[in-house]
Amino acid sequence: MRLVLLAALISVLVISLAGVALWQEKQRYRERASVATGNIARLLDQQISGVIDKIDLSLQTSSKIYAAMLDEGAFDAAHLNQHLAAQEALLPEIVSLRITDAKGIVRYGRGVPAEGSVDVSDRSYFAEARNDAADRLIVHGPFLARISKTWVMVLARRLSKPDGSFAGVLYANLGCSYFESILSLASLGPNGAATIRTTDLALVHRFPDTRNAVGSKDVSAQLREVIAARPQGGEYLATTKLDGVERSNAYRRVERYPFYVIVGQATDDYLRAWRLSVLVISSLASLTLLVAWFATFRVYRSQIRLNEDIAQRTRIGEALERIIAERAQLYAELERRKDALEEANATLEQKVEERTLELSKANQALERFARRDTLTRLGNRLAADEHLHEEFLRMKRSGLAYSVLLIDIDHFKQVNDQFGHEQGDKVLRHVAHTLNHSCRATDFLARFGGEEFLVILPATAPAQAARVAEKMRQTLAEARIEPVGQITVSIGVAAAWPSDEDENAAVRQADENLYRAKSEGRNRVAEDVRLPPVSP
């Protein structure tokens, strides 16, 4: 009976050790998946915010032009349509850019019917703009656009007359399918998924497959519960209703806009290696239990023989020696099996550490990739925003102003239309290479979006920055690239001063100066006309 109890105790111990080891390893895999999805959700948040910021900047510029026409009393519909078409060309992300009158009839923009038959007065964004005089960005959707017949998110701003009364709505239709280009950047495994939803959980887009469910609010109960508890962001484990796949998800509220980014890794994907470990450890545990019970059986049989041989006193000595020898052999075998199990556990821990290191390196590579423009090998919009933030903080500490150059390639759309996108990419690389060689060692250069580049000049006054910009413009203008020929750029120069409260103030001023350089004929540098702040 004691041998049976001992074997049962060994069995419970082996099973417990194996179960604890497998449970701990499974938790580590879940934690890694949680960290990875959280990082990806953060990167997607920044990408989406950057796109909407860019569109809103165009909306603000267009609304100011519209207001200026009303103030001057010289309203030119043809000029307004030309401006809207030019802005739309600069924003490949949007489907259309249009203006309604105060009654909700679409009047201006590409593709608007001449008879004014499209009425959007029933749309929620129109009602909100009409009823709220605040100068702010309005985001609604998704809607099925009445002109383009595609699913869109609407980004709108109120238009007011000089007396402040409602004049209409300026709005941009951002195609829901555009988010495919952002969500597809996430590496989530064969069955992973990345989703964008509005704050009321309406589906905007999903990668890899939206399944014709745009606008659907059919989500798991787990998602509704965690958002109600932690609306800014968190994580949860649930089965997705669209495809029935269980995923470990991270969700994040986009910082300034009414969207949620949801990133999920399929449980089957990130636990595949763990299931192999389950098979290995279970096999070892089963083998150990089999040996233990087999040994117990042998010892039990030996004890019976010993009891039978007690009657034969003359053979007691021989039987006792045999039993002792068999027991010693059994203990030696158990010790060997124990050493083998410890060695297997040590090997398994080493493999887990190696996999952890590989995952850490992969995450670091993803961080670097997220901050680099793949075409020009320069920093991208995310890297530029981070560098602007760091330079702004450095200026606040040191009091040393810095300057910003915003560079736009002249007539770049004509290059793409006439010579094709391959030559357009060649022009972008040529401009990036030339600008990079024109920069100083302390300067920072990034592709800011499309054909725009951003240069940050630390501890540089506006006059010196203008000279650097002129050198860049002249260098590019003197070079030729076949078969396109001469490539010119327009450059807006602006300075950031310690009195600035907004790190994007210099970029906005540089963008206004760039627009002035464009309007004055292109291939020129527009300097910062603002005077430096006077010390008190």
C-alpha positions, 0 to 999 in steps of 0.5 A: 500500500505504501508503494502505491501511495508513493507512486501516486504521490510521484505521479501527482508531483510530475503532473503538477510540475508539468502543468505549472511549467506549461501554464507559465509558458502559455502566459509568457506567450500571451504577454508577448502577443499583448505587447506586440498588438499594443505597440502596433495599435499605437503605431496605427493610431499615429499613422491615422492621426497624421492622415486626418491632420493633413486633410484638416489642414487643407480644409482650414486653408480652403475655408479661409479662402472661401471666407476671404471671397465672401469678405471681399464681395468678389465671389469667383466660383470658377476660381473656387472650383480650381482651388478645390481641385488643386487641394484634392490633387494634393490629397490622394487619400480622399475621394472628393472635396466639396462645398454645400450651400446653407440649404445643404445643396452640393455646389462646388467641387469635382463631379458636382452635377450642374443642376445642383441635384445632390442634397446632403441636408439630412446628413448628421455632419451637416446638421451639426455644422449648421447648429454649432458655430464653433470652428472645429473639425467634424468627423462623421460616418461611415456613409455611402457617398451620394455622388461617388457611391463609395463608403466614406468617412466625412471630415467637415468644417462649418462655413460662415458668412462675414456676419457669422451666420451659416453659409454652408459646409466644406467637407472631404470624403475619406474613402474607407478603403484607404485605411487598407494601406495603413492596416496592411502594414501591421504584421499579425500572422496568418490569421491576425486582423486589424480594424478601425471603428468609430467610437460608437463601434461602427466598422470603418475598415478591417484588414484582411477582409471587411466582408461587406460589413462597413457600418456594422456595429455587431461586435463581441460582448467582451469588446463592449465591456472593456471599452465601457470600463477603459474607454481610452485603451486596453486589451481583451481575448474574444472570438471575432463575430465576422470570422469566428477566430479567437484573438488576443486583441489590443484596442486604442482610442485615437488621440484626437479623433473619434476612432478606435484601432483594434489589433488582434493576433489569432490564438492559434498563431501565437500559441503554435510553438506552445502546443509543441512544448505541450506535446514534448513535456506531456510525452516526458511526463507520461514516460516518467509516470510509466517508469514510476508505476512500472517500478512500483509494480516490480517492487510490489511483486518482489515484496510478495516473493519475499513474503513467500520465501520467509517460510523457507528460512534457508533461502531468506538471505539470498531472497533479501540480497536479491530484493536489496539489489533490485531496489538499489537498481530501481532507485538508480534508474529513478535518479537517472530519469530525474536527471534526464527530466531536469536536463530536458527542462533546462533545454526548454528554458533555453529555447524559450529565452532564445524565442524571447530574444528573437521576438524582441529583435523583431519588435525593434525592427518593426519600430525602425521600419515604422519610422522610415520611408521605404522609397527614399530611405529618409525618415517618414512623417512619424519620425518627423513628428517625433523629431519636431517634438524633441527639438521643441522640448530642447528649445524650451529648455535651452531658449535656442530657436530653430528653423523649419523648411517645408519643401514641395516638388513643383508640378510633380503630378504632371511628372507622374501623368506624363512619365509614369509613377516609376519615373515619379519615384525616381524623381522623389529619390533624386530630390531626397538624395540631393537634399540629404547632401545639402543638409548639415550634419546637425540637420534632420530631413524627412519625407513629410508626405507625398512630394513634400519634405521637411528639414529641421535646422537646430539653432538656426536663425530664419535668415541663415535658414533661408540661405540654406533653402536657397542653396537647396533650391538652386542645386536642384534647379541646376541638376537634370534627371532624364527623361524628366529634365529639370526638377524645381522645388518651392520652399517655405521657411519658418522659425520656431521661437521659445514663446511658441506654445505649439510645436506645430506652429513653425510647420504651419507657418512654413506651410503657409510660406510654401503656399505663398511660394507656389502662388508667386510662381514656384521655384522659389523660397518664401521666407518667414515674414514673422518678426522674432518675439521681443523680450520683456 
